[in-house]
Amino acid sequence: MSENNIERISGRAPDELRNVSIKAGVIKNADGSALIEFGKNKIIAAVFGPKEVHPKHMMVSNRAIIKCRYHMMPFSTDTRKRPNLSRREIEISKVIREAVQPAILMENYPRTAIEIYVEILQSDGGSRCAAINAVSTALADAGINMRDLIAACAAGKANGQVVLDVDDQEDKTGEADMPIAMLPNMDLITLFQLDGNLSKEEFDKALELAKIGCNKLYNLQKDALSEKYFNENNKKEDEE
Amino acid sequence: MPAVKKHRIVDAITLDSIMSKLSDSKRTDDRGLLDYRKIEIETNILKDKTNGSAKVKIGDTEVWAGIKVETANPFPDTPAEGVMTCNAEMLPISSQYVEPGPPDEDTIELSRVSDRGIRESGMIDVSELCIKEGELVYSVYIDVAVINEDGNLFDAVAYAGTTALLQADMSKFTIENDEVKMLEEREKLPIKSLPISTTFAKIGDKIIIDPNADEQEIATARLTLVTDENGKYVSAQKGKPGGFTFEELKEISVISKEKGEEIRKMIKEAVNNGA
């Protein structure tokens, strides 16, 4: 990055992510699941299916349908959140679904539903991006046929500087937040949102920065999956 | 969390004609890939009960916006700031695919994206909407109704909402002996910028602007990008289950600015003519 960097509130470098850890296979009853810790975010994503479609009229004869619910626990925020789905949660459920759908080979599962549940246990800035990384890992963990994993990361502007991975404080005091999800192998952006104020140069720079972040998350997801499926110790535990 | 709802049905003939025209870089109504349909803007259409209003037509899409400025208690964390809300509603008369009832996720997205464009651009200076700190502030309601649906509601709702805001006025207040008093005279809203929304869709590998309902239905991805008067990008939303490449995004960001300038002029003209 450039030399004259401005100190971020968190002390991170402009192109530095918060601490991220992903663990695949955390919910026994789900077909696939993942826990992601992304800064202070603690999010579980679980995938069920392909399974029978309910209600039946939602069935599509030549492909699967995807259902997605993004839900915040009442204790996940500073002040208690009412448990019912807010308009914000409904919108995020929709954008997450539309971000992961291009990766799923839905035509391989006609007349079925794939259900995605995102539960926010503790929230920080960038929860939709963190959630998408967890969903992607959970989908792969469920063995759903996919074209690619979906990696997500936000870039933005805080303190006059374009930065990677905007956290809660930067989101509230900063100038812009631009969450992105992409299929890295296909170079396809499947989630793109922006609020704030960016010039053309900043816009292009934030795009590039988010791309770098997505590639990092992509590798972390692959690590989490190989940790579950290729780690010798885990294998033995499974056999016992 | 509906994954499949009543969908618009695009028949094979329409689909064929859209695709064959697109391969010649034309649309079914013979406009170019990056041309808007005819935009008609009319202000002050609901004089008696609203504080500002506008009607916007983009092709056959028609929306009406009404502004109500009321007073309210401020939020405890922003005691010196006014409140602004933007809401979009799909009327059942607007299309055979719309049914009465609570808003579905598409309508919620439409509402929230329009709200975000106006909010993030700082169009209304909420710090000037304070009457008495901690006690009384202005509350600006922007309500937009979709009367007839033929695609690109994101832009139509945004244009109607912002046009109505430009035209709107509100009561003036003074504080005498610690008591708030309403004056006879009225003043314009504290408007600082005019954000312009532009919406693109991707069909095959073609990027088009201002998709109509059929084009929107068959598009794999949609992108709404909002620019402000200084050429800054203030809000964006990708929709539909598909994606854009980085190159496409950069291309769209350039076109969005150019088109935004043209439409901004159009809106300002309409407001001046109406006043």
Interface residues (C-beta under 8 A of the other chain):
Chain A: M58 V60 I65 I66 K67 C68 R69 R87 R88 I90 E91 S93 K94 V95 R97 E98 Q101 P102 A113 M178 M182 L183 M186 D187 L188 I189 T190 L191 F192 Q193 L194 D195 G196 N197 L198 S199 K200 F203 D204 L207 K211
Chain B: M1 P2 A3 V4 E105 D106 I108 E109 S111 R112 R116 R119 E120 S121 G122 A221 L223 L225 D228 G231 K232 Y233 V234 S235 A236 Q237 K238 G239 K240 P241 G242 G243 F244 T245 F246 L249 K250 S253 V254 K257
